[in-house]
Amino acid sequence: MLSPRLTNCVDCTTVSALLADIDCKLTTLANNQYNNVVFILNKPFPDTVLGDLLNYKRILTNRLCNPDYACTYSTEQIASRVKLLIHK
């Protein structure tokens, strides 16, 4: 299976930068859902993206404290998946 990589910039693959990107996307999704509920907009909500981003945030937070956490996957591999989710 092909796995595209969206990590051209070097600074984007640091754990702290990825966590900041995830927080920004989670904030955007939460604001959209809030407006969707309050104003009864009835727009579709990407709940799988939200769940995946929360899982990657948990993994990266643990990796920030322990660099050997989930060592079978490199930070670049995680970054490419996060970038794909952020741009959905």
C-alpha positions in Angstrom: 0.0 0.0 0.0 1.3 3.4 -0.9 1.7 5.9 1.9 2.1 9.5 0.8 4.4 11.8 2.7 3.5 15.5 3.3 6.6 16.5 5.4 8.7 18.8 3.2 9.6 21.2 5.9 12.1 20.0 8.6 10.6 22.0 11.5 7.1 20.4 10.8 8.3 17.0 12.0 9.2 18.0 15.6 6.8 16.7 18.2 6.0 20.1 19.6 5.2 21.5 16.2 2.9 18.6 15.4 1.1 19.0 18.8 0.6 22.7 18.0 -0.8 21.8 14.6 -3.2 19.2 16.1 -4.3 21.7 18.7 -5.1 24.3 16.0 -7.1 21.8 14.0 -9.0 20.5 17.1 -9.9 24.1 17.9 -11.2 24.7 14.4 -13.3 21.5 14.5 -14.7 22.3 18.0 -15.7 25.8 16.9 -17.4 24.4 13.8 -19.3 21.9 15.8 -20.3 24.5 18.4 -21.7 26.7 15.6 -23.3 23.7 14.0 -25.2 22.9 17.3 -26.0 26.5 18.4 -27.2 27.8 15.0 -28.7 24.5 13.9 -26.6 24.5 10.7 -26.9 20.8 10.2 -23.5 20.5 8.5 -21.6 17.2 8.4 -19.0 16.7 11.1 -15.8 14.7 10.5 -15.9 12.7 13.7 -13.4 10.1 12.6 -10.9 12.9 11.9 -11.4 14.2 15.4 -10.9 10.8 17.0 -7.8 10.1 15.0 -6.3 13.5 15.8 -7.0 12.9 19.5 -5.2 9.5 19.3 -2.2 11.0 17.5 -2.1 13.8 20.1 -2.0 11.2 22.9 0.8 9.3 21.1 2.8 12.4 20.5 2.4 13.7 24.1 3.7 10.3 25.4 6.5 10.5 22.9 7.4 14.0 24.1 8.0 12.6 27.6 9.4 9.3 26.5 11.3 9.3 23.1 11.1 5.5 23.0 7.3 5.4 23.1 5.9 3.6 20.0 9.4 3.3 18.6 8.3 1.1 15.7 6.9 4.2 14.0 9.2 7.2 13.3 8.1 10.7 14.0 8.2 11.4 10.2 5.6 8.6 9.6 3.4 10.0 12.3 3.8 13.5 10.9 2.7 12.4 7.5 -0.4 10.9 8.9 -1.1 14.0 11.0 -0.6 16.3 8.0 -3.1 14.2 5.9 -5.7 14.5 8.7 -5.1 18.2 9.2 -5.7 19.0 5.5 -9.0 17.0 5.3 
